[in-house]
Amino acid sequence: MKKFTLIGLLCAAFLLGYGFSRLTNPVNSGPRVTGIGGIFFKAKDPATLKAWYSKNLGIRMSGYGSTFEWHQGIDSTKKGFTSWAPFKETTKYFQPSEKQFMINYRVEGLDQLLAQMKAAGIIPTDSIAKTSYGNFVHLMDPEGNKIELWEPITVENAPPGSVTTK
């Protein structure tokens, strides 16, 4: 009977250890996209468009657009932010893409992610820009869409001067 108890304890210890390791070191750890940091698009008249969204949909605006505040699923005590911003249709910020929009992805491990992408032949269109609220770099996807990768300095960073929807 002691032999079965010992085997049972060993199996239980293994399963508890395995379960704990999966919780503390999930499969998706490491450099990766963690969410949408912002949606940027071209508009003929960004000021008028922002006013329309503010009046008709109640979105609070700043000079850049709006910032949607949310709480993280894993730790709901931590906030996150997603920017929404129309740009003048003549902006050069989206180049070399000719598309009307650009998506900003929040990432973890930007340097490691870029190393992986470079090894796969994906080269950024610029070098990493370091700001007070995070690090940014741009690249093109296979369809010619320019995307922006943003690694916030802290998870709760919001762009400066932003007004949240709360």
C-alpha positions in Angstrom: 0.0 0.0 0.0 2.9 2.4 0.8 4.3 1.8 -2.7 1.0 3.0 -4.3 0.9 6.0 -1.9 4.4 7.0 -2.8 3.7 6.7 -6.6 0.5 8.7 -6.1 2.4 11.4 -4.3 5.0 11.5 -6.9 2.4 11.8 -9.7 0.6 14.5 -7.8 3.8 16.4 -7.3 4.6 16.1 -11.0 1.2 17.3 -12.1 1.2 20.2 -9.6 4.7 21.2 -10.8 3.8 20.9 -14.4 0.6 23.0 -13.9 2.5 25.7 -12.0 5.2 25.9 -14.7 2.5 26.3 -17.4 0.9 29.2 -15.3 4.2 31.0 -14.6 5.8 30.3 -18.0 3.1 30.2 -20.6 3.8 28.8 -24.1 3.3 32.3 -25.6 6.1 34.0 -23.5 8.9 35.8 -25.3 8.8 38.3 -28.0 5.3 38.7 -29.4 2.4 40.9 -30.2 0.2 41.5 -27.1 -2.6 43.6 -28.6 -3.6 46.5 -30.8 -1.9 49.7 -29.8 -3.7 51.9 -32.2 -5.5 52.3 -35.5 -4.4 55.1 -37.7 -6.1 56.1 -41.0 -6.0 58.8 -43.6 -8.8 61.4 -43.8 -9.5 64.3 -46.1 -10.3 66.5 -43.1 -9.1 64.9 -39.8 -10.5 67.7 -37.6 -14.0 67.5 -39.1 -13.9 63.7 -38.9 -12.9 63.8 -35.2 -15.7 66.3 -34.6 -18.2 64.0 -36.3 -17.1 61.0 -34.2 -17.2 63.1 -31.1 -20.7 64.5 -31.7 -22.3 61.3 -33.1 -20.6 58.5 -31.2 -19.5 60.4 -28.1 -15.8 59.7 -28.5 -13.7 62.1 -26.4 -11.0 63.7 -28.6 -7.5 65.2 -28.1 -5.4 66.9 -30.7 -4.4 63.5 -32.0 -7.6 61.6 -31.8 -8.8 59.4 -29.0 -7.4 56.8 -26.6 -9.5 53.9 -25.5 -8.7 52.7 -22.0 -9.1 49.1 -21.1 -8.0 46.6 -18.4 -5.8 43.7 -19.0 -7.5 40.3 -18.9 -4.7 38.5 -16.9 -4.5 41.3 -14.3 -7.6 43.5 -14.4 -6.0 46.0 -12.0 -3.6 47.1 -14.8 -4.8 49.5 -17.5 -3.9 49.5 -21.2 -4.6 51.9 -24.0 -5.5 51.8 -27.7 -5.1 54.9 -29.8 -7.5 55.9 -32.6 -6.2 58.7 -34.8 -7.1 60.1 -38.2 -4.2 61.6 -40.1 -4.2 64.2 -42.9 -4.7 62.3 -46.2 -1.4 63.8 -47.5 0.6 62.4 -44.6 3.9 60.8 -45.4 3.9 58.8 -42.1 2.4 55.7 -43.8 5.0 55.6 -46.6 6.2 53.5 -48.3 2.7 52.0 -48.1 0.1 53.6 -50.3 -2.7 52.2 -48.1 -5.2 54.4 -46.2 -4.5 52.9 -42.8 -1.8 51.6 -40.5 -2.2 49.4 -37.4 0.0 49.8 -34.4 0.7 46.6 -32.5 1.7 46.5 -28.9 4.6 44.1 -28.4 6.8 42.5 -25.8 10.5 41.9 -26.5 10.8 44.3 -29.5 14.5 43.7 -30.0 14.1 39.9 -29.9 11.1 40.1 -32.2 13.0 42.2 -34.7 15.9 39.7 -34.6 13.5 36.9 -35.4 11.9 38.9 -38.3 15.3 39.8 -39.7 16.4 36.2 -39.7 13.2 35.5 -41.7 14.1 38.2 -44.2 11.7 40.8 -42.9 13.6 44.1 -42.7 12.1 47.2 -40.9 11.6 50.4 -42.9 13.4 52.4 -40.2 15.3 52.1 -37.0 13.8 51.8 -33.5 12.6 55.2 -32.3 12.9 55.6 -28.5 10.3 57.9 -26.9 9.2 58.7 -23.3 6.3 56.3 -23.7 7.9 53.4 -25.6 9.9 52.2 -28.5 8.6 52.1 -32.1 9.7 50.6 -35.4 7.9 50.1 -38.8 7.8 47.4 -41.3 5.7 46.3 -44.3 3.6 43.2 -44.4 3.4 41.0 -47.6 0.3 43.0 -48.8 2.1 46.3 -48.7 0.5 47.5 -45.4 2.9 49.5 -43.2 2.6 48.3 -39.6 4.0 49.9 -36.5 5.4 47.9 -33.6 5.2 49.6 -30.2 6.8 48.3 -27.0 5.4 50.5 -24.2 7.9 51.4 -21.5 5.3 50.2 -19.0 2.2 48.2 -19.8 0.0 51.1 -18.7 1.6 53.7 -20.9 -0.7 56.0 -22.9 0.6 58.4 -25.5 1.2 61.9 -24.1 -1.6 64.4 -24.3 -4.2 61.6 -24.8 -7.7 61.9 -23.6 -9.3 58.5 -22.7 -12.8 57.5 -23.5 -13.6 56.9 -19.9 
